[in-house]
Amino acid sequence: MGFSPQKYCNPITNRLERLFFAHPDAIALYKEHPDVLLLDCTYKTNRFCMPLLNLCGVTGNKKTIQTALCFLSSEKKEDYEWAMTQFKELLEKHNIPWPLS
């Protein structure tokens, strides 16, 4: 995914509001183990006070793998919906099935 400042920055303040990223190696590993997806948004220690959403998977031998990270402007429903849309696009782009229900 290419970075477009217009897509992630507030046009008035020019402040970064959202950022989703995933390392190619993490994507490849998640592709091998797509059955479980864990979401954790407990990190709030960055200097910009932006919640960090951590998306993790679990391998067959019960190892946790960090799949993607997403900085959000807040913890509102719209922010999580945006993050999940980005994750869904990532899965579709790499032909990865949605996690089991």
GILIN-V378631 format. One record per residue. RES is the residue in one small letter. PHI is phi as a letter, one per 40 degrees, with the letter a starting at -180 (* if undefined). Layout:
# GILIN-V378631
RES&PHI + RES&PHI
This chain:
# GILIN-V378631
m&* + g&c + f&c + s&b + p&d + q&c + k&c + y&b + c&b + n&c + p&c + i&c + t&c + n&g + r&c + l&c + e&b + r&a + l&a + f&b + f&a + a&a + h&c + p&d + d&c + a&c + i&c + a&c + l&c + y&c + k&c + e&c + h&b + p&c + d&c + v&b + l&b + l&b + l&b + d&b + c&b + t&c + y&c + k&b + t&b + n&c + r&c + f&c + c&f + m&c + p&d + l&b + l&c + n&b + l&b + c&b + g&b + v&b + t&c + g&c + n&b + k&g + k&c + t&c + i&b + q&c + t&c + a&a + l&b + c&a + f&c + l&b + s&c + s&a + e&b + k&c + k&d + e&c + d&c + y&c + e&c + w&c + a&c + m&c + t&c + q&c + f&c + k&c + e&c + l&c + l&c + e&c + k&c + h&b + n&f + i&b + p&c + w&c + p&d + l&c + s&c
